[in-house]
Amino acid sequence: MMQKILFGIAPKAHVTLAQDELEGFRKIGYTCISIEYGRNNQSISKINKFFGVIKNALKIVIKLYSFKPHTLYLNSRFEPVACVRDFITILLIRVFYVFKLQVIIKTHGSDLSVLDINSFGFKKIMLPCLAKYVNKWLFLSKEEKTIIELKNPKLGARIYVTSNIIEPARSIKSAAFKAKYNLNNGMFLFLFVGRVVAEKGIFTILRSIPNLSFKEKCKFVFVGDGPDLLALQLEAKLLGVTNSVVFTGFIEDEECDHFYANVNALLFPTYFNEGFPMALFKSVAAGLPIITTPIRAAKDHLSEPENVLWVNGTSVSSVTKAIDKLFNDETLRDNMSLNNKFISQNFVSERVCKQMEDIFFET
């Protein structure tokens, strides 16, 4: 008889990713249900957040008793606030749930500075508890695993590296879609998708545009919202490049996915602590040529010039040079496109869920 898995899924972030995994496990024969687990309302007070975590943990305990799964699989992050939430949740489960249970956490991005926090609570209680009671912890890059193994060997021994599921069929090429976003104009379209913060390399992209001799033939499409959007729009005016840029603001994932099939290349010069950036790997699945930085999962799966051109995300000259090379070398773009479509097969549901199954139930 196949095992039962209770999936803890956040109410907003990474919902589609988690649902894809749940459905993938169902397809290979597991009995799976979900329960809400993740970030509280960020506008409420700390004490209300604390009680919200306790309330949600007790809901999970009740669900465990009614469902009696072999595995509790929580989608989370590895950073201070999430570690506190995970610690409280797992501690309450250990206290109130009496049956045998395997606890697995998958972290969608990390702030590894949590390993250097010297407070008694973190160093002597929370991290040791998580290292003891989380049976397996899934991260999205080899770099994260290596750093944790060096700084916290006990926790590192429980870490496995996996991927996210990418569904290329969600991105459809459409003249109507291009017209909707004013992209159906014969221009070469460079795409950025993500939270609009400086660490994603957005200002580096913008500042490279005046250096391009062919900028009149291009559009730079920024999809997303964030605290630096207004500053980015203002700088576009100051640089005199407003005719070369499109700012769409926030777009829901289901709609946003179609951009990948309707542009010519991805620009993603991030220097943020990415895990497995979905914009990057959705672009891989769509067969886009890519300019990005060798960060975490990107350098695990991609290489230059087969899949990407590597850049320094803080260097305007580095990004300018890569844009110039990609725009002027059609053969390079064609080869990247073929190679990226090929390796995207590593991220289909069947492969990712089989890899995760091997981790979950290894003997």
VEXLUMMAR-58584 format. One line per field, with one value per residue (C-alpha): y, x, z; residue in one letter; residue number from 0. Coordinates in nm, 4 decimals, always signed. Example, Ala and Ser with C-alpha at 12.3 -4.5 7.8 and 13.67 -1.06 7.14 Angstrom:
c2: [-0.4500,-0.1060]
c1: [+1.2300,+1.3670]
c3: [+0.7800,+0.7140]
resn: [A,S]
resi: [0,1]
END
This chain:
c2: [+0.0000,+0.3419,+0.5898,+0.8919,+1.2423,+1.5576,+1.8621,+2.1940,+2.4628,+2.8396,+3.0448,+3.2619,+3.1967,+2.8931,+2.7567,+2.6291,+2.4637,+2.2749,+2.1783,+2.0420,+1.8224,+1.7052,+1.6087,+1.4457,+1.2225,+1.1351,+1.0253,+0.7782,+0.6313,+0.8204,+0.9415,+1.3148,+1.5974,+1.9523,+2.1940,+2.5630,+2.6306,+2.9416,+3.3126,+3.4958,+3.8302,+4.0582,+4.3602,+4.2134,+4.2450,+4.0014,+3.8622,+3.7961,+3.6297,+3.4114,+3.2999,+3.2496,+3.0059,+2.8132,+2.8025,+2.6752,+2.4139,+2.2784,+2.2586,+2.0464,+1.8193,+1.7702,+1.6909,+1.4433,+1.2515,+1.2361,+1.1513,+0.9527,+1.0081,+0.8553,+1.1912,+1.5562,+1.7647,+2.1385,+2.4108,+2.6813,+2.8958,+2.8785,+3.2190,+3.3566,+3.4157,+3.0924,+2.8955,+3.0265,+2.9236,+2.5800,+2.5288,+2.6130,+2.4006,+2.0933,+2.1236,+2.1279,+1.8328,+1.6385,+1.7192,+1.6489,+1.3886,+1.0416,+0.8389,+0.7820,+1.0594,+1.1569,+1.5364,+1.6820,+2.0503,+2.2007,+2.5460,+2.7914,+3.0231,+3.0818,+3.3374,+3.1358,+3.4085,+3.2284,+2.9853,+3.2702,+3.3986,+3.3697,+3.4194,+3.1383,+3.0713,+3.0127,+2.8498,+2.6258,+2.5551,+2.6218,+2.4960,+2.1846,+2.1060,+2.1426,+1.9319,+1.6601,+1.6498,+1.7389,+1.4030,+1.5433,+1.8970,+1.9685,+2.2587,+2.3764,+2.4101,+2.2314,+2.5575,+2.5802,+2.2191,+2.2680,+2.5824,+2.4255,+2.1095,+2.3240,+2.5449,+2.2951,+1.9350,+1.7804,+1.9773,+1.9367,+1.5580,+1.5815,+1.8017,+1.6802,+1.8770,+1.8706,+2.0827,+2.2390,+2.1206,+2.3324,+2.2970,+2.4552,+2.3991,+2.6871,+2.9358,+2.9826,+3.1919,+3.4307,+3.7408,+3.8486,+3.8288,+4.0360,+4.2937,+4.3128,+4.4185,+4.6244,+4.3723,+4.3000,+4.5603,+4.3663,+4.4617,+4.2219,+4.1630,+4.1219,+4.0038,+4.0465,+3.8775,+3.9036,+4.1166,+4.4680,+4.5149,+4.6334,+4.2962,+4.1412,+4.3481,+4.5691,+4.8942,+4.7268,+4.6290,+4.9794,+5.1491,+4.9237,+5.0389,+5.3792,+5.1952,+4.9809,+5.0947,+4.8917,+5.0036,+5.1374,+4.7786,+4.6429,+4.6545,+4.5715,+4.4297,+4.4429,+4.2199,+4.2489,+4.4834,+4.5762,+4.8576,+4.9831,+5.0071,+5.3826,+5.4484,+5.2304,+5.4198,+5.7529,+5.6442,+5.5331,+5.8922,+6.0383,+5.8068,+5.8909,+5.5273,+5.5285,+5.4363,+5.1237,+4.9903,+4.8431,+4.8208,+4.5884,+4.5916,+4.2818,+4.0078,+3.6826,+3.3715,+3.2145,+3.5214,+3.5963,+3.2527,+3.3480,+3.6095,+3.3378,+3.2137,+3.5643,+3.7263,+3.6671,+3.6422,+3.6584,+3.9150,+3.8049,+3.9520,+3.8823,+3.9026,+3.8107,+3.4817,+3.2877,+2.9230,+2.7867,+3.1058,+3.0139,+3.2974,+3.1552,+2.7943,+2.8789,+3.0586,+2.7456,+2.5414,+2.7953,+2.7671,+3.1268,+3.2456,+3.3702,+3.6248,+3.5653,+3.5247,+3.1987,+3.1769,+2.8557,+2.6399,+2.8341,+2.7102,+2.3598,+2.3122,+2.5649,+2.6357,+2.8992,+2.9302,+2.6236,+2.7619,+3.1113,+3.3999,+3.4641,+3.8230,+4.0203,+4.1499,+4.4723,+4.5565,+4.7637,+4.6905,+4.3148,+4.3177,+4.5537,+4.3251,+4.0178,+4.1906,+4.3036,+3.9521,+3.7826,+4.0304,+4.0106,+3.6335,+3.4483,+3.1160,+3.1506,+3.2209,+2.9239,+2.6873,+2.8124,+2.7647,+2.4025,+2.3212,+2.4798,+2.2957,+1.9727,+2.0140,+2.1323,+1.7647,+1.7336,+1.9429,+1.7666,+1.6389,+1.2697,+1.3197,+1.5644,+1.3598,+1.0361,+1.2022,+1.3301,+0.9884,+0.8344,+1.0883,+1.0532,+0.6773,+0.5774,+0.2739]
c1: [+0.0000,+0.1347,+0.2189,+0.0105,+0.1628,+0.0226,+0.1400,+0.1794,+0.1225,+0.1524,-0.1623,+0.0146,+0.3827,+0.4783,+0.1228,+0.1446,+0.4813,+0.3462,+0.0237,+0.2244,+0.4218,+0.1056,-0.0533,+0.2716,+0.2778,-0.0881,-0.0121,+0.2500,+0.0095,+0.0415,-0.2548,-0.2020,-0.3986,-0.2970,-0.3253,-0.2361,+0.1124,+0.3209,+0.3457,+0.0988,-0.0539,+0.2515,+0.0496,-0.0416,+0.1594,+0.4318,+0.2204,-0.0666,+0.1767,+0.2999,-0.0504,-0.1251,+0.1663,+0.0421,-0.3128,-0.1944,+0.0322,-0.2595,-0.4694,-0.1924,-0.1966,-0.5728,-0.5299,-0.2515,-0.4827,-0.7634,-0.5412,-0.2599,+0.0076,+0.3529,+0.5048,+0.4400,+0.5914,+0.6127,+0.6967,+0.8956,+1.2100,+1.5426,+1.5728,+1.5206,+1.1436,+1.0603,+1.2943,+1.1061,+0.7758,+0.9088,+1.0565,+0.7291,+0.5252,+0.7470,+0.7813,+0.4015,+0.3650,+0.6216,+0.4352,+0.0787,+0.1079,+0.1839,+0.2141,+0.5266,+0.5795,+0.8489,+0.8884,+1.0323,+1.0781,+1.1441,+1.2991,+1.2170,+1.5148,+1.7388,+1.9251,+2.2189,+2.3143,+2.0733,+2.3602,+2.5691,+2.3125,+2.4738,+2.1678,+2.1065,+1.7592,+1.8772,+2.2131,+2.1261,+1.7562,+1.5997,+1.8644,+1.9480,+1.5770,+1.5298,+1.8403,+1.7008,+1.3345,+1.3355,+1.4142,+1.5053,+1.5449,+1.5230,+1.7231,+1.7417,+2.1161,+2.4401,+2.5889,+2.3379,+2.4011,+2.7796,+2.7673,+2.5342,+2.7444,+3.0474,+2.8734,+2.6325,+2.7314,+2.4437,+2.1875,+2.3865,+2.3660,+1.9894,+1.9983,+1.9190,+1.9220,+1.6196,+1.4492,+1.1120,+0.8632,+0.8419,+0.5429,+0.6306,+0.2761,+0.1624,+0.3400,+0.1626,+0.2772,+0.0015,-0.0265,-0.3224,-0.1106,+0.1656,-0.0877,-0.2356,+0.1018,+0.2112,+0.4769,+0.3599,+0.5854,+0.8687,+1.1154,+1.3638,+1.2167,+1.4345,+1.2381,+1.2874,+1.0423,+1.0637,+1.0283,+1.1394,+1.4275,+1.7798,+1.9312,+1.7643,+1.9902,+1.7112,+1.9064,+2.2027,+1.9754,+1.8348,+2.1757,+2.3060,+2.0440,+2.2020,+2.5244,+2.3578,+2.3949,+2.0851,+1.8551,+1.5968,+1.5456,+1.4769,+1.2223,+1.3097,+1.0033,+0.9990,+0.7278,+0.6676,+0.6186,+0.8246,+0.9618,+1.2018,+0.9539,+0.8962,+1.2709,+1.3278,+1.0643,+1.2129,+1.5615,+1.4300,+1.3118,+1.6421,+1.8343,+1.6045,+1.5147,+1.1380,+1.0727,+1.2825,+1.1143,+0.7793,+0.6751,+0.3781,+0.3553,+0.2380,+0.0780,-0.0637,+0.1435,-0.1104,-0.0997,+0.2684,+0.3732,+0.2786,+0.5544,+0.8188,+0.6733,+0.6310,+0.9737,+1.3206,+1.5504,+1.5630,+1.7691,+1.8086,+2.1320,+2.0323,+2.2724,+2.0016,+2.0303,+1.8175,+1.7342,+1.5754,+1.4473,+1.1328,+1.1646,+1.5010,+1.3900,+1.0580,+1.2714,+1.4831,+1.1687,+1.0484,+1.3810,+1.4838,+1.8435,+1.9465,+2.1741,+2.2102,+2.4503,+2.6116,+2.4114,+2.3078,+2.0738,+2.1672,+2.5264,+2.4108,+2.2115,+2.3319,+2.6603,+2.8074,+2.7634,+2.5408,+2.2555,+2.3473,+2.5877,+2.7163,+2.7417,+2.8273,+2.4891,+2.6316,+2.8402,+2.6795,+2.9667,+2.9318,+2.5594,+2.6010,+2.8632,+2.6413,+2.3353,+2.5439,+2.6789,+2.3407,+2.1614,+2.4231,+2.4799,+2.1775,+2.3634,+2.4385,+2.0723,+1.9540,+2.1946,+2.0916,+1.7275,+1.7762,+1.9947,+1.7559,+1.4535,+1.6520,+1.7606,+1.4137,+1.3136,+1.4990,+1.2264,+0.9108,+0.6769,+0.7608,+1.1358,+1.1177,+0.8607,+1.0537,+1.3682,+1.1747,+1.0162,+1.3636,+1.4607,+1.1402,+1.1427,+1.5063,+1.5968]
c3: [+0.0000,-0.0973,+0.1783,+0.2713,+0.2499,+0.4109,+0.2144,+0.3967,+0.1332,+0.1770,+0.1081,-0.1528,-0.2257,-0.4347,-0.4365,-0.7943,-0.7272,-0.4279,-0.6045,-0.8978,-0.6580,-0.4822,-0.8136,-0.9261,-0.6195,-0.6686,-1.0246,-0.9037,-0.6511,-0.3231,-0.1187,-0.0714,+0.0835,+0.1704,+0.4590,+0.4774,+0.6090,+0.5664,+0.6099,+0.8325,+0.7441,+0.7516,+0.8643,+1.2044,+1.5253,+1.6303,+1.9125,+1.6717,+1.4310,+1.7174,+1.8104,+1.4402,+1.4150,+1.7209,+1.5858,+1.2481,+1.4120,+1.6146,+1.2970,+1.1472,+1.4553,+1.4179,+1.0475,+1.1282,+1.3609,+1.1046,+0.8052,+0.9754,+0.7082,+0.6964,+0.5939,+0.6720,+0.3913,+0.4596,+0.2072,+0.3841,+0.3707,+0.5530,+0.7167,+1.0697,+1.0712,+0.8908,+1.1185,+1.4233,+1.2642,+1.1694,+1.5176,+1.6957,+1.4558,+1.4794,+1.8575,+1.9002,+1.6648,+1.8695,+2.1919,+2.0770,+1.7985,+1.9303,+1.6103,+1.4042,+1.1492,+0.9032,+0.8766,+0.5548,+0.4744,+0.1331,+0.1413,-0.1380,-0.1039,+0.1949,+0.4008,+0.5305,+0.7754,+1.0073,+1.0696,+1.2152,+1.4642,+1.8073,+2.0252,+2.2746,+2.1333,+1.7794,+1.8436,+2.1377,+2.0947,+1.7542,+1.5117,+1.7214,+1.7446,+1.3695,+1.3029,+1.5296,+1.4317,+1.0606,+0.9037,+0.5643,+0.4398,+0.0678,-0.0738,-0.4332,-0.4897,-0.4100,-0.2831,+0.0009,+0.1016,+0.0993,+0.3149,+0.5700,+0.5890,+0.6747,+0.9323,+1.0873,+1.0034,+1.1990,+1.0026,+0.6804,+0.7094,+0.6616,+0.3514,+0.0007,-0.3246,-0.5513,-0.8198,-0.8875,-1.1449,-1.4614,-1.6950,-2.0338,-2.1639,-1.9436,-2.1721,-2.5058,-2.8016,-2.9035,-3.1210,-2.9076,-2.5920,-2.7535,-2.8663,-2.5158,-2.3747,-2.6751,-2.7736,-3.1277,-3.2899,-3.4530,-3.1795,-3.0210,-2.6762,-2.3664,-2.0629,-1.6903,-1.4519,-1.0761,-0.7685,-0.8546,-0.6111,-0.6852,-0.5911,-0.8950,-1.1224,-1.2559,-1.2426,-1.4100,-1.6987,-1.7263,-1.7170,-1.9933,-2.2447,-2.3361,-2.4254,-2.6945,-3.0549,-3.1497,-2.8660,-3.1139,-3.2297,-2.8779,-2.6012,-2.2411,-2.0662,-1.6856,-1.5399,-1.1675,-0.8782,-0.5770,-0.3621,-0.6311,-0.9193,-0.8916,-0.8660,-1.1730,-1.3720,-1.2658,-1.3684,-1.7074,-1.7622,-1.6444,-1.8786,-2.1699,-2.2395,-2.1742,-2.5399,-2.4908,-2.1777,-2.0760,-1.7099,-1.6641,-1.2848,-1.1000,-1.3100,-1.1719,-1.2446,-1.4805,-1.7047,-1.6480,-1.7740,-2.1304,-2.1516,-2.1850,-2.5149,-2.6552,-2.6111,-2.7560,-2.4526,-2.0730,-1.8802,-1.5184,-1.3740,-1.0133,-0.7228,-0.4718,-0.2791,-0.5256,-0.4729,-0.7896,-0.9592,-1.1463,-1.4008,-1.5023,-1.5362,-1.7007,-1.9595,-1.9979,-2.0611,-2.3184,-2.5012,-2.4428,-2.4746,-2.1300,-1.9650,-1.5908,-1.2992,-1.1782,-0.8557,-0.6797,-0.8939,-1.2072,-1.1938,-1.0951,-1.4140,-1.6724,-1.8497,-2.0811,-2.3775,-2.4136,-2.2028,-2.0813,-2.0874,-1.7351,-1.6123,-1.3015,-1.1866,-1.0446,-1.3536,-1.6274,-1.8666,-1.8080,-1.8824,-2.1795,-2.3337,-2.2923,-2.4413,-2.7385,-2.7942,-2.7672,-2.9930,-3.2677,-3.2685,-3.4067,-3.4109,-3.0388,-2.9680,-3.1750,-3.0009,-2.6577,-2.7472,-2.8525,-2.5524,-2.3042,-2.4399,-2.4106,-2.0489,-1.9457,-1.9546,-1.6228,-1.4598,-1.5800,-1.3097,-1.3539,-1.3072,-1.0175,-0.8251,-0.8835,-0.7474,-0.4476,-0.3934,-0.3789,-0.1124,+0.0882,+0.1064,+0.0727,+0.2776]
resn: [M,M,Q,K,I,L,F,G,I,A,P,K,A,H,V,T,L,A,Q,D,E,L,E,G,F,R,K,I,G,Y,T,C,I,S,I,E,Y,G,R,N,N,Q,S,I,S,K,I,N,K,F,F,G,V,I,K,N,A,L,K,I,V,I,K,L,Y,S,F,K,P,H,T,L,Y,L,N,S,R,F,E,P,V,A,C,V,R,D,F,I,T,I,L,L,I,R,V,F,Y,V,F,K,L,Q,V,I,I,K,T,H,G,S,D,L,S,V,L,D,I,N,S,F,G,F,K,K,I,M,L,P,C,L,A,K,Y,V,N,K,W,L,F,L,S,K,E,E,K,T,I,I,E,L,K,N,P,K,L,G,A,R,I,Y,V,T,S,N,I,I,E,P,A,R,S,I,K,S,A,A,F,K,A,K,Y,N,L,N,N,G,M,F,L,F,L,F,V,G,R,V,V,A,E,K,G,I,F,T,I,L,R,S,I,P,N,L,S,F,K,E,K,C,K,F,V,F,V,G,D,G,P,D,L,L,A,L,Q,L,E,A,K,L,L,G,V,T,N,S,V,V,F,T,G,F,I,E,D,E,E,C,D,H,F,Y,A,N,V,N,A,L,L,F,P,T,Y,F,N,E,G,F,P,M,A,L,F,K,S,V,A,A,G,L,P,I,I,T,T,P,I,R,A,A,K,D,H,L,S,E,P,E,N,V,L,W,V,N,G,T,S,V,S,S,V,T,K,A,I,D,K,L,F,N,D,E,T,L,R,D,N,M,S,L,N,N,K,F,I,S,Q,N,F,V,S,E,R,V,C,K,Q,M,E,D,I,F,F,E,T]
resi: [0,1,2,3,4,5,6,7,8,9,10,11,12,13,14,15,16,17,18,19,20,21,22,23,24,25,26,27,28,29,30,31,32,33,34,35,36,37,38,39,40,41,42,43,44,45,46,47,48,49,50,51,52,53,54,55,56,57,58,59,60,61,62,63,64,65,66,67,68,69,70,71,72,73,74,75,76,77,78,79,80,81,82,83,84,85,86,87,88,89,90,91,92,93,94,95,96,97,98,99,100,101,102,103,104,105,106,107,108,109,110,111,112,113,114,115,116,117,118,119,120,121,122,123,124,125,126,127,128,129,130,131,132,133,134,135,136,137,138,139,140,141,142,143,144,145,146,147,148,149,150,151,152,153,154,155,156,157,158,159,160,161,162,163,164,165,166,167,168,169,170,171,172,173,174,175,176,177,178,179,180,181,182,183,184,185,186,187,188,189,190,191,192,193,194,195,196,197,198,199,200,201,202,203,204,205,206,207,208,209,210,211,212,213,214,215,216,217,218,219,220,221,222,223,224,225,226,227,228,229,230,231,232,233,234,235,236,237,238,239,240,241,242,243,244,245,246,247,248,249,250,251,252,253,254,255,256,257,258,259,260,261,262,263,264,265,266,267,268,269,270,271,272,273,274,275,276,277,278,279,280,281,282,283,284,285,286,287,288,289,290,291,292,293,294,295,296,297,298,299,300,301,302,303,304,305,306,307,308,309,310,311,312,313,314,315,316,317,318,319,320,321,322,323,324,325,326,327,328,329,330,331,332,333,334,335,336,337,338,339,340,341,342,343,344,345,346,347,348,349,350,351,352,353,354,355,356,357,358,359,360,361,362]
END
